[in-house]
Amino acid sequence: MNTRIRRLAVGLLVCYLALFVQLNLLQVQREEELTSDPRNDRQTIRDFNRPRGDIITADGVVLARSVRIDEPDAELKYRREYPTGSLFGNITGYFTFSYGSTQLEREYSDVLAGTTREQQVKALGDLFTGQDVSGSVVLTMRADVQQAARDALVDPRTGLEREGSVVVIDPSTGAVIAMYSSPTYDPNQVVTGSNQDVNDVFDFLNNYPGKPLLANTYQERYMPGSAFKVITTGIALENGTISLDSRWPNETEWTPPQTTDPIQNYDGSSCGGSLVEVFFRSCNIPFAQMAVDLGPEAMVAGTKAWGIGERLPIDLPGPVASSFGEVDDFTEALPLLAIGGFGQGNDVMVPLHMAMVAATVANGGRMMAPHVVDVTRYQDDTVLDRTDPEVWKTPISPTTAATLNTLMVGVVNNGTGRQMQLANGIQAAAKTGTAQLNAAGEPERSHAWIIGFAPAEQPRYAIAVMLKGTNDEISAGTGGRLAGPIAKQVLDFVFATEANTVAGGAQP
């Protein structure tokens, strides 16, 4: 009898162990596979039958929240709502039953749903009582500055938003304060309505010019034009190829090695002088010569030091990389290297990356990793995680950064960036860019850029503005004339709100 009991006990123990192993395999090792299986909608249904946390700006504006569906026959209890509509559409993304999720809704889905290990441990009791266990995501971004960026993109002549991007960041931390691109979209349009209605919206957005479903601020790349000269100058200064004492002759054209086709300054103008002068006048030839003097190896290595060629390390999905080229691209093509030295040819830059370039100069040579999330919180406001600022690259020394700061101040005071002279005597530093997109003989068309920071002596904000495909009267100063007023409007707003906050705080 005892033998039979022992055999039964061993058999039950084996069955228990087998069941334990199988459950562990299903719930742990195959969790991701089973959850992502399109035939398994239990996880999705569960997600939409409980509240999901808010996404909130630094100034307290709710960008995404769950609202209860008050319909007796509704299959789902909650849906997402985006109170600011298209203003933050490319940042929040969307969270839908049939079409999945994007952007912050995807990247921080576990926090918003309350499924991180820490949240579940904190809420063991709540899990059985049906209480809300969700978390919130608080951004570094400000709704008021985001709106100011949007307003600044409106063409005063037509009242319509121009296609382009505006990025504002804190140079000392990498915190993104505003990041707006036009065209954009309203995520509310893809979370409500029938499947056919939503399909129609997606079809429209996917075929609309300018790719509104993309966050063009960090998911697209554009030719930078002369704004790239900040990078070329920084590389040349670091390598000792030039100094503040360098001078270039006044000339209208220069023929690089391996070609008989000369490079010209804009419109064939004569341009030259000291480094300060050629920088604020935005001559092309000196920067073409810098690139050739550096050579393919040093120039390409220099661009990589600025992070070019790597995806930007932002806490949002799908960032792209700026591009300059590899050594092999230029060894037998020095004219292409020369053109790349002043931001044409193969050069393409992400708007966020260009804001980071300006911020690097402002921050003494340190390029901080950009981030949009400040802190994540549990439902009782307990901090789950906080973003710590991190240095991503250090492409230039503090000495080179100080020299570039001086050069960029000259652009605002004496050169192509006069339109970025700020209110109340606040000194800005900037570099403009006009990337010519048309071939010789074709109607002129360009990308207009300005990058910069302020105050120049103790920078608190860095900015990049890019207008896409402009066909206004084009000149070497187009970036300053078109993008400059946008940057000025945004920075004037930021400094004015600072002043109002200080004044308000001083009142009894």
C-alpha positions as CSV (number, residue, x, y, z in Angstrom):
1,M,0.0,0.0,0.0
2,N,2.8,2.4,0.9
3,T,4.5,1.6,-2.4
4,R,1.4,2.5,-4.3
5,I,1.0,5.8,-2.4
6,R,4.6,6.7,-3.0
7,R,4.1,6.0,-6.8
8,L,1.0,8.1,-6.8
9,A,2.7,10.9,-5.0
10,V,5.7,10.8,-7.4
11,G,3.3,10.7,-10.4
12,L,1.3,13.7,-9.1
13,L,4.6,15.6,-8.4
14,V,5.8,14.9,-12.0
15,C,2.4,16.1,-13.4
16,Y,2.6,19.2,-11.2
17,L,6.2,20.0,-12.4
18,A,5.1,19.4,-16.0
19,L,2.2,21.8,-15.5
20,F,4.5,24.4,-13.8
21,V,7.0,24.2,-16.7
22,Q,4.3,24.6,-19.3
23,L,2.7,27.5,-17.6
24,N,6.1,29.1,-17.2
25,L,6.7,28.6,-20.9
26,L,3.4,30.1,-21.9
27,Q,3.4,33.0,-19.5
28,V,7.0,34.0,-19.5
29,Q,9.0,32.7,-22.4
30,R,6.3,32.9,-25.0
31,E,4.5,35.9,-23.5
32,E,5.6,38.3,-26.2
33,E,4.9,35.8,-29.0
34,L,1.4,35.0,-27.8
35,T,0.6,38.7,-27.1
36,S,1.6,39.7,-30.6
37,D,-0.2,36.9,-32.3
38,P,-3.0,38.6,-34.4
39,R,-5.4,35.8,-33.5
40,N,-5.1,36.7,-29.8
41,D,-7.2,39.8,-29.0
42,R,-7.6,39.1,-25.3
43,Q,-4.7,41.4,-24.3
44,T,-6.1,44.2,-26.5
45,I,-9.6,43.8,-25.2
46,R,-8.3,43.8,-21.6
47,D,-6.3,47.0,-22.4
48,F,-9.4,48.8,-23.6
49,N,-11.5,47.6,-20.7
50,R,-9.5,49.4,-18.1
51,P,-8.3,53.0,-17.8
52,R,-4.9,54.0,-19.3
53,G,-2.8,56.8,-17.8
54,D,-2.4,60.3,-19.0
55,I,0.3,61.9,-21.1
56,I,0.9,65.4,-19.7
57,T,3.1,68.4,-20.7
58,A,5.6,70.1,-18.3
59,D,3.1,73.0,-18.0
60,G,0.3,70.7,-16.9
61,V,-1.7,70.2,-20.2
62,V,-3.2,66.8,-20.7
63,L,-2.3,65.5,-24.2
64,A,-3.8,62.0,-23.9
65,R,-6.3,60.4,-21.6
66,S,-8.8,57.5,-21.4
67,V,-12.5,58.3,-21.4
68,R,-15.3,55.9,-20.5
69,I,-17.6,54.8,-23.3
70,D,-21.2,55.3,-22.0
71,E,-22.9,53.0,-24.4
72,P,-24.8,49.9,-23.0
73,D,-23.9,47.6,-25.9
74,A,-20.3,48.8,-26.3
75,E,-17.8,46.0,-26.4
76,L,-15.0,48.2,-25.0
77,K,-15.3,50.4,-21.9
78,Y,-12.6,53.0,-22.7
79,R,-11.1,54.8,-25.7
80,R,-8.3,57.3,-25.9
81,E,-8.9,61.1,-26.3
82,Y,-6.3,63.7,-27.4
83,P,-7.5,67.1,-26.1
84,T,-4.9,69.2,-28.0
85,G,-5.6,67.4,-31.3
86,S,-2.9,67.9,-33.9
87,L,-0.6,70.1,-31.8
88,F,1.1,67.0,-30.3
89,G,-0.1,64.4,-32.7
90,N,3.4,63.4,-33.8
91,I,4.6,63.2,-30.2
92,T,1.7,61.3,-28.5
93,G,0.9,59.1,-31.5
94,Y,-2.3,57.1,-31.2
95,F,-3.6,54.0,-29.3
96,T,-6.3,52.2,-31.2
97,F,-8.0,48.8,-30.9
98,S,-7.7,47.9,-34.6
99,Y,-4.6,49.8,-35.7
100,G,-2.2,49.4,-32.8
101,S,-0.2,52.3,-31.3
102,T,2.6,54.7,-32.2
103,Q,5.0,57.2,-30.6
104,L,4.7,57.7,-26.8
105,E,1.6,55.6,-26.7
106,R,3.7,52.7,-28.0
107,E,7.1,53.5,-26.3
108,Y,5.5,53.9,-22.9
109,S,2.6,51.6,-23.2
110,D,3.6,49.5,-20.2
111,V,3.7,52.5,-17.9
112,L,0.4,53.9,-19.2
113,A,-1.3,50.5,-18.9
114,G,0.1,49.8,-15.4
115,T,1.9,46.6,-16.5
116,T,5.5,47.4,-15.5
117,R,6.8,45.1,-12.8
118,E,7.2,47.9,-10.3
119,Q,3.6,49.1,-10.9
120,Q,2.2,45.6,-10.4
121,V,4.2,45.0,-7.2
122,K,2.9,48.4,-5.9
123,A,-0.6,47.5,-6.8
124,L,-0.9,43.9,-5.7
125,G,-4.1,44.6,-3.8
126,D,-5.6,46.8,-6.4
127,L,-5.2,44.1,-9.1
128,F,-7.8,42.1,-7.3
129,T,-10.2,45.0,-6.5
130,G,-10.3,46.4,-10.1
131,Q,-8.8,49.7,-9.0
132,D,-6.8,51.9,-11.5
133,V,-3.2,50.8,-11.6
134,S,-2.1,52.9,-14.6
135,G,0.8,55.3,-14.7
136,S,1.2,58.8,-16.2
137,V,4.0,60.1,-18.5
138,V,5.1,63.7,-17.8
139,L,7.0,65.4,-20.6
140,T,9.8,68.0,-20.8
141,M,7.8,69.7,-23.5
142,R,5.6,72.8,-22.9
143,A,2.2,73.2,-24.6
144,D,2.6,77.0,-24.7
145,V,5.9,76.8,-26.5
146,Q,4.6,74.1,-28.9
147,Q,1.7,76.4,-29.8
148,A,4.1,79.3,-30.2
149,A,6.2,77.2,-32.7
150,R,3.0,76.3,-34.6
151,D,1.9,79.9,-34.7
152,A,5.3,81.1,-35.9
153,L,5.0,78.7,-38.9
154,V,1.9,80.5,-40.2
155,D,2.7,82.6,-43.2
156,P,1.7,86.2,-42.4
157,R,0.9,86.8,-46.0
158,T,-1.5,83.9,-46.5
159,G,-2.5,82.9,-43.0
160,L,-1.6,79.3,-43.8
161,E,0.9,77.0,-42.0
162,R,4.1,76.6,-44.0
163,E,5.6,73.2,-44.3
164,G,8.5,72.9,-42.0
165,S,9.8,72.1,-38.5
166,V,10.7,73.9,-35.3
167,V,12.7,72.4,-32.5
168,V,13.5,74.0,-29.1
169,I,15.8,72.2,-26.6
170,D,17.6,72.9,-23.4
171,P,21.3,72.8,-24.3
172,S,22.5,71.8,-20.9
173,T,20.2,68.7,-20.5
174,G,18.9,67.8,-23.9
175,A,15.3,68.2,-22.7
176,V,13.0,68.9,-25.7
177,I,10.8,71.9,-25.0
178,A,9.0,72.1,-28.3
179,M,9.1,69.9,-31.4
180,Y,6.5,70.7,-34.0
181,S,6.4,69.9,-37.7
182,S,3.8,70.8,-40.4
183,P,1.9,69.0,-41.8
184,T,0.7,67.0,-38.9
185,Y,-2.4,65.1,-38.0
186,D,-5.1,64.8,-35.3
187,P,-4.9,61.4,-33.6
188,N,-8.6,61.8,-32.5
189,Q,-9.5,61.0,-36.2
190,V,-8.1,57.5,-36.0
191,V,-9.5,56.4,-32.6
192,T,-13.1,57.1,-33.3
193,G,-15.5,56.1,-36.0
194,S,-16.0,53.0,-38.0
195,N,-13.2,50.9,-39.4
196,Q,-14.0,52.2,-42.8
197,D,-13.9,55.8,-41.6
198,V,-10.5,55.3,-40.0
199,N,-9.3,53.5,-43.1
200,D,-10.3,56.5,-45.2
201,V,-8.4,58.8,-42.8
202,F,-5.3,56.7,-43.0
203,D,-5.5,56.6,-46.8
204,F,-5.8,60.4,-46.9
205,L,-2.9,60.9,-44.6
206,N,-0.7,58.4,-46.3
207,N,-1.2,60.1,-49.6
208,Y,-1.0,63.7,-48.4
209,P,2.2,65.6,-49.4
210,G,4.7,66.1,-46.6
211,K,4.1,62.8,-44.8
212,P,2.0,64.1,-41.9
213,L,2.1,60.7,-40.1
214,L,5.8,61.1,-39.7
215,A,7.3,63.3,-37.0
216,N,9.4,65.2,-39.6
217,T,11.3,66.9,-36.8
218,Y,13.2,63.7,-36.0
219,Q,12.1,61.1,-38.6
220,E,13.0,63.0,-41.8
221,R,16.3,64.5,-43.2
222,Y,16.8,67.6,-45.3
223,M,19.8,69.2,-47.1
224,P,21.1,71.8,-44.5
225,G,22.8,74.3,-46.7
226,S,25.1,76.8,-45.0
227,A,23.9,75.9,-41.5
228,F,26.2,72.9,-41.9
229,K,29.2,75.3,-41.9
230,V,29.0,75.2,-38.1
231,I,30.1,71.6,-38.3
232,T,32.7,72.1,-40.9
233,T,34.2,75.0,-39.0
234,G,34.2,73.0,-35.8
235,I,36.0,70.1,-37.4
236,A,38.6,72.4,-39.0
237,L,39.2,74.2,-35.7
238,E,39.6,70.9,-33.8
239,N,42.1,69.6,-36.4
240,G,44.1,72.8,-36.5
241,T,43.4,73.4,-40.2
242,I,42.1,76.9,-39.4
243,S,42.1,79.5,-36.6
244,L,40.6,82.9,-35.9
245,D,43.7,84.3,-37.7
246,S,42.9,82.5,-41.0
247,R,42.0,84.6,-44.0
248,W,40.7,83.8,-47.5
249,P,41.1,86.0,-50.6
250,N,38.1,87.7,-52.1
251,E,37.2,85.5,-55.1
252,T,34.2,84.5,-57.1
253,E,35.1,80.9,-57.9
254,W,37.5,78.1,-57.0
255,T,38.2,74.9,-58.8
256,P,38.8,71.9,-56.4
257,P,41.0,69.0,-57.4
258,Q,39.8,66.3,-59.8
259,T,37.5,68.6,-61.8
260,T,37.5,71.6,-64.1
261,D,34.1,72.7,-62.8
262,P,34.6,75.6,-60.4
263,I,32.7,76.2,-57.1
264,Q,31.1,79.6,-56.7
265,N,29.8,81.7,-53.9
266,Y,26.1,82.3,-54.1
267,D,25.1,84.1,-57.4
268,G,28.8,84.3,-58.4
269,S,29.5,87.0,-55.8
270,S,33.0,87.8,-54.6
271,C,33.6,86.8,-51.0
272,G,36.5,86.4,-48.6
273,G,38.2,87.9,-45.6
274,S,38.8,86.7,-42.0
275,L,37.1,83.6,-40.5
276,V,34.7,85.9,-38.7
277,E,33.8,87.6,-42.0
278,V,33.4,84.6,-44.2
279,F,31.3,83.0,-41.5
280,F,28.8,85.8,-41.1
281,R,28.8,86.5,-44.9
282,S,28.3,82.7,-45.5
283,C,30.9,82.5,-48.3
284,N,30.9,79.0,-49.9
285,I,34.5,78.8,-51.2
286,P,36.4,79.0,-47.8
287,F,34.3,76.1,-46.4
288,A,34.8,74.0,-49.6
289,Q,38.5,74.6,-49.2
290,M,38.4,73.6,-45.5
291,A,36.8,70.3,-46.3
292,V,39.4,69.5,-49.1
293,D,42.2,70.6,-46.8
294,L,41.0,68.3,-44.1
295,G,40.7,65.4,-46.6
296,P,38.2,62.6,-46.7
297,E,39.4,60.7,-43.6
298,A,39.5,63.7,-41.2
299,M,36.3,65.3,-42.6
300,V,34.3,62.1,-42.3
301,A,35.7,61.3,-38.9
302,G,34.8,64.8,-37.8
303,T,31.2,64.4,-38.9
304,K,30.9,61.1,-37.1
305,A,32.1,62.9,-33.9
306,W,29.0,65.1,-34.2
307,G,26.9,61.9,-34.4
308,I,26.2,62.0,-38.1
309,G,25.5,58.6,-39.4
310,E,23.9,57.4,-36.1
311,R,20.3,57.3,-35.3
312,L,19.4,60.0,-32.8
313,P,19.1,58.6,-29.2
314,I,15.7,60.1,-28.4
315,D,13.1,58.4,-26.3
316,L,10.7,58.1,-29.2
317,P,10.4,55.3,-31.7
318,G,11.8,55.4,-35.3
319,P,14.5,58.1,-35.2
320,V,16.6,58.5,-38.3
321,A,20.2,59.4,-38.9
322,S,21.7,62.4,-40.5
323,S,24.1,61.6,-43.3
324,F,27.3,63.0,-44.8
325,G,29.1,60.0,-46.5
326,E,31.9,57.6,-46.0
327,V,35.6,58.0,-46.8
328,D,35.3,55.8,-49.9
329,D,32.6,58.2,-51.2
330,F,35.1,61.0,-51.4
331,T,38.5,59.5,-52.1
332,E,38.0,59.8,-55.9
333,A,35.4,62.5,-55.6
334,L,37.0,65.5,-53.9
335,P,34.6,68.0,-55.6
336,L,31.8,66.2,-53.8
337,L,33.7,66.6,-50.5
338,A,34.2,70.3,-51.2
339,I,30.5,70.8,-51.8
340,G,29.7,68.8,-48.7
341,G,31.8,71.3,-46.7
342,F,29.1,74.0,-47.2
343,G,26.1,71.8,-46.8
344,Q,25.2,70.7,-50.3
345,G,25.7,67.5,-52.3
346,N,25.0,64.4,-50.2
347,D,24.5,66.2,-46.9
348,V,21.2,65.6,-45.2
349,M,20.4,66.5,-41.6
350,V,17.5,65.8,-39.2
351,P,16.0,69.0,-37.8
352,L,16.4,67.8,-34.2
353,H,20.0,67.0,-34.9
354,M,20.6,70.5,-36.2
355,A,19.1,71.9,-32.9
356,M,21.5,69.6,-31.1
357,V,24.4,71.0,-33.2
358,A,23.5,74.5,-32.0
359,A,23.0,73.2,-28.4
360,T,26.5,71.6,-28.5
361,V,28.1,75.0,-29.2
362,A,25.9,76.5,-26.5
363,N,26.9,73.8,-24.0
364,G,30.7,74.1,-24.3
365,G,31.1,71.3,-26.8
366,R,29.0,68.6,-25.1
367,M,26.1,67.2,-27.1
368,M,23.3,65.9,-24.8
369,A,21.0,63.0,-25.7
370,P,17.6,64.5,-26.5
371,H,14.6,63.4,-24.5
372,V,10.9,64.3,-24.3
373,V,9.9,62.4,-21.2
374,D,10.8,64.0,-17.9
375,V,9.3,61.5,-15.4
376,T,6.8,58.6,-15.2
377,R,4.5,58.4,-12.2
378,Y,2.3,55.8,-10.6
379,Q,-1.4,56.6,-10.0
380,D,-0.6,58.1,-6.5
381,D,2.1,60.4,-8.1
382,T,4.9,58.3,-6.9
383,V,7.9,58.6,-9.2
384,L,8.5,55.4,-11.2
385,D,11.4,56.7,-13.3
386,R,13.1,60.0,-14.1
387,T,15.2,60.8,-17.1
388,D,18.8,61.7,-16.2
389,P,20.6,63.9,-18.7
390,E,23.3,62.1,-20.6
391,V,26.1,63.3,-22.8
392,W,25.9,61.6,-26.2
393,K,28.9,63.1,-28.0
394,T,31.7,65.6,-27.3
395,P,32.7,66.7,-30.8
396,I,34.5,69.9,-29.9
397,S,36.5,71.4,-27.1
398,P,35.2,74.2,-24.9
399,T,37.7,76.5,-26.7
400,T,36.3,75.6,-30.1
401,A,32.8,76.0,-28.8
402,A,33.6,79.5,-27.5
403,T,35.0,80.4,-30.9
404,L,31.9,79.1,-32.7
405,N,29.8,81.1,-30.2
406,T,31.6,84.3,-31.2
407,L,31.2,83.5,-34.9
408,M,27.5,82.8,-34.5
409,V,27.0,86.1,-32.6
410,G,28.5,87.8,-35.6
411,V,25.9,86.2,-37.9
412,V,23.1,87.8,-35.9
413,N,24.8,91.2,-35.4
414,N,26.4,91.7,-38.8
415,G,25.4,88.9,-41.2
416,T,22.7,86.8,-42.7
417,G,20.9,86.2,-39.3
418,R,20.0,89.8,-38.4
419,Q,16.3,88.7,-38.4
420,M,17.0,86.7,-35.2
421,Q,17.9,89.8,-33.2
422,L,15.7,89.3,-30.1
423,A,13.6,91.7,-28.1
424,N,14.9,93.4,-24.9
425,G,18.5,93.3,-26.0
426,I,18.9,89.5,-25.5
427,Q,21.9,88.5,-27.5
428,A,21.3,85.5,-29.8
429,A,23.8,83.5,-31.8
430,A,22.9,81.8,-35.1
431,K,23.8,80.3,-38.4
432,T,21.6,80.5,-41.5
433,G,21.3,78.0,-44.3
434,T,19.9,78.0,-47.8
435,A,20.0,74.6,-49.4
436,Q,19.5,75.0,-53.1
437,L,17.4,72.1,-54.4
438,N,17.1,73.0,-58.1
439,A,19.6,72.0,-60.8
440,A,21.2,74.7,-63.0
441,G,18.6,76.3,-65.3
442,E,15.6,75.1,-63.2
443,P,13.3,77.4,-61.2
444,E,15.0,78.2,-57.9
445,R,13.8,76.2,-54.8
446,S,15.4,75.8,-51.4
447,H,15.2,74.6,-47.9
448,A,15.6,77.6,-45.6
449,W,17.3,77.0,-42.2
450,I,18.4,78.8,-39.1
451,I,19.9,77.3,-36.0
452,G,21.0,79.1,-32.9
453,F,20.7,79.7,-29.2
454,A,20.2,82.5,-26.6
455,P,21.3,84.2,-24.5
456,A,24.7,83.9,-26.2
457,E,26.6,84.5,-23.0
458,Q,24.7,82.0,-20.9
459,P,22.6,79.9,-23.3
460,R,19.3,78.5,-22.0
461,Y,17.5,77.6,-25.2
462,A,18.7,76.2,-28.6
463,I,16.5,76.2,-31.7
464,A,16.4,74.9,-35.2
465,V,13.9,76.1,-37.8
466,M,13.6,74.5,-41.3
467,L,11.2,75.6,-44.0
468,K,10.8,73.0,-46.7
469,G,10.8,73.6,-50.4
470,T,10.5,77.4,-50.4
471,N,10.3,79.1,-53.7
472,D,10.5,82.7,-52.5
473,E,13.1,85.0,-53.9
474,I,16.3,83.0,-53.1
475,S,19.6,84.4,-51.9
476,A,22.5,83.5,-49.6
477,G,20.4,85.0,-46.8
478,T,17.1,83.2,-47.5
479,G,17.5,81.1,-44.3
480,G,17.8,84.3,-42.3
481,R,15.0,86.1,-44.1
482,L,12.5,83.2,-44.0
483,A,13.4,81.1,-41.0
484,G,15.0,83.8,-38.9
485,P,11.7,85.6,-38.0
486,I,10.2,82.2,-37.0
487,A,13.1,81.6,-34.6
488,K,12.8,85.1,-33.2
489,Q,9.1,84.8,-32.6
490,V,9.5,81.6,-30.7
491,L,12.4,82.7,-28.6
492,D,10.9,86.1,-27.9
493,F,7.8,84.2,-26.6
494,V,9.9,81.9,-24.4
495,F,11.8,84.8,-22.8
496,A,8.7,86.9,-22.4
497,T,6.9,84.1,-20.5
498,E,10.0,83.7,-18.3
499,A,9.9,87.4,-17.5
500,N,6.2,87.2,-16.8
501,T,6.7,84.2,-14.5
502,V,9.4,86.1,-12.5
503,A,7.3,89.2,-12.3
504,G,4.3,87.2,-11.2
505,G,6.3,85.3,-8.6
506,A,7.6,88.6,-7.1
507,Q,4.1,89.8,-6.4
508,P,2.7,89.4,-2.8
